[in-house]
Amino acid sequence: MADTSHHDDKIAKMRFASVYPHYLVKVEKKGRTRDELLQVIEWLTGYDEAAIESLIARQVTFEEFFRDATLNPAAHRITGMICGYRVEDLDNPLTRRVRYLDKLVDELARGRSMEKILRAP
């Protein structure tokens, strides 16, 4: 299992609102849309657009963001490398969830089909 303890606290305290604009720029630079980004976030967390905008406005941390999220039952299918770690090997549940989101955004920016990103059976 990957030891990310030096990152776990930092990730938990990071504000979702400070990262979201980076996600948006990343996907838009690659020709994807805000709506597709929102679809990916909603698939993973259960939050609709209004909830996401509210969370951004409230400046919630990733810890707060994922505490109230309803993680998609297929999220365990998100595997692979992100930020130098294998997502499926991360021990800390919050860090794993944040890296799930990072991985989905990365796949979106790389042009992967929405069907594959959303782990359709």
C-alpha positions in Angstrom: 0.0 0.0 0.0 1.2 3.5 -0.8 2.2 5.7 2.1 0.8 9.1 1.4 0.7 10.3 5.0 2.8 13.3 4.2 0.1 14.4 1.7 -3.1 13.3 3.5 -3.4 16.2 5.8 -2.6 18.7 3.1 -5.2 17.2 0.8 -7.9 17.1 3.5 -7.4 20.8 4.2 -7.2 21.9 0.6 -10.3 23.9 -0.6 -12.3 22.4 -3.4 -12.9 25.9 -4.7 -9.1 26.4 -5.2 -8.7 23.3 -7.3 -11.9 23.4 -9.4 -10.7 26.3 -11.6 -7.6 24.2 -12.4 -9.8 21.2 -13.4 -11.9 23.5 -15.6 -8.9 25.0 -17.4 -7.3 21.6 -17.9 -10.3 20.1 -19.6 -11.2 23.2 -21.6 -7.7 23.5 -23.0 -8.1 20.0 -24.4 -11.5 20.8 -26.0 -13.8 19.4 -23.3 -16.6 21.4 -21.7 -17.6 22.6 -18.2 -20.8 20.5 -18.6 -18.7 17.4 -19.1 -16.6 18.2 -16.1 -19.7 18.7 -14.0 -21.0 15.3 -15.3 -17.9 13.6 -14.2 -18.0 15.2 -10.7 -21.7 14.4 -10.4 -21.1 10.8 -11.4 -18.4 10.4 -8.7 -20.0 12.3 -5.9 -23.7 12.6 -6.5 -23.6 16.4 -6.4 -25.5 18.2 -9.1 -24.5 21.5 -10.6 -26.3 23.6 -7.9 -24.7 21.6 -5.1 -21.2 22.0 -6.7 -21.6 25.7 -7.0 -22.8 25.9 -3.4 -19.8 24.0 -2.2 -17.5 26.3 -4.2 -19.2 29.3 -2.7 -18.9 27.9 0.8 -15.2 27.3 0.3 -15.4 23.7 1.6 -12.3 21.6 2.1 -11.9 18.3 0.3 -12.6 16.6 3.6 -16.0 18.4 3.8 -16.6 17.9 0.1 -16.3 14.1 0.3 -17.8 13.7 3.8 -21.2 14.6 2.4 -20.8 13.0 -1.0 -22.5 9.8 -2.1 -19.6 8.0 -3.8 -20.6 6.2 -6.9 -20.7 2.4 -6.3 -18.5 1.9 -9.4 -15.8 4.2 -8.2 -13.7 1.2 -7.2 -13.2 0.6 -10.9 -11.1 3.8 -11.1 -7.5 2.5 -11.3 -4.1 3.6 -12.6 -1.5 6.1 -11.9 -2.1 9.7 -10.8 0.4 12.0 -9.1 2.9 9.1 -9.0 0.7 6.8 -7.0 -1.6 3.9 -8.0 -5.0 5.1 -7.1 -6.2 1.6 -6.0 -3.2 1.3 -3.6 -3.9 4.4 -1.6 -4.7 3.6 2.1 -6.3 6.8 3.2 -9.9 6.8 2.0 -10.1 10.6 1.5 -6.9 10.8 -0.4 -8.1 7.9 -2.6 -11.4 9.8 -3.3 -9.6 13.0 -4.2 -7.2 11.0 -6.5 -10.3 9.3 -8.0 -11.5 12.8 -9.0 -8.1 13.8 -10.3 -7.9 10.6 -12.4 -11.4 11.2 -13.9 -10.5 14.8 -14.7 -7.2 13.6 -16.3 -9.1 11.0 -18.4 -11.6 13.7 -19.5 -8.7 16.0 -20.5 -7.0 13.2 -22.4 -10.1 12.7 -24.6 -11.3 9.5 -23.2 -15.0 8.8 -24.0 -17.5 9.6 -21.4 -18.7 6.0 -21.4 -15.3 4.8 -20.4 -14.7 7.6 -17.9 -18.0 6.9 -16.2 -17.1 3.2 -16.0 -20.2 2.0 -17.9 -20.6 -1.8 -17.6 
